[in-house]
Amino acid sequence: MILLIDNYDSFTHNLAQLIGTDHDVVIIRNDSTNIFRLAEQANAIVISPGPGTPAETGYVKEIIQQFYQRKPLLGICLGHQTIGEVFGAKVITAKEIRHGKQSVINTDKTSQLFKGTSDEYLVMRYHSLVIDQKTLPKEFIVTATAAEDQEIMAIEHQTYPVFGLQFHPESIGTSMGAVIIKNFIQLMEER
């Protein structure tokens, strides 16, 4: 079972549909008291996009702290920013607000999430905040950046299966989203 933590976002069910092609997906709101029990039972945890800042994500920070060493974690947009903040990065205002804008990203081909994707392709962005690259902890590597503004588009922990995507893989505007999600699920299955 894959636990999808909903940060009160309208894209959550699109994400669940993309993830759930081969696995059961349980959706729970970020402030539900059942979140810890379900996280314990899950094989992997996906943290959805959402409005607001990492400070407004209910129990998500605690979930990340409690489970990052034991279960694969994937944070998307706000989930990505929250992972960064939990590990000590600062979340700052982006150089340019990007709501419903496509960007070309450049990816690190050694990344487990980007296996089988192109070196660069279009992704859909919906955000006004980003992880500040200068404050990203050394245990993370940047695995994708936006070609036009060099903002961080993906991070990966060097020891644990913890990943963040600033862009939206569930969007029709992201050409390789299904491949990225499939790679995350494969990582979960190999554990």
PyMOL commands that set and color helices and strands:
alter all, ss='L'
color gray80, all
select helices_A, chain A and resi 12-19+35-41+54-56+60-67+78-86+133-135+177-190
alter helices_A, ss='H'
color red, helices_A
select strands_A, chain A and resi 2-6+25-29+44-47+73-76+91-107+120-131+140-146+152-157+162-165
alter strands_A, ss='S'
color yellow, strands_A
deselect
rebuild
show_as cartoon
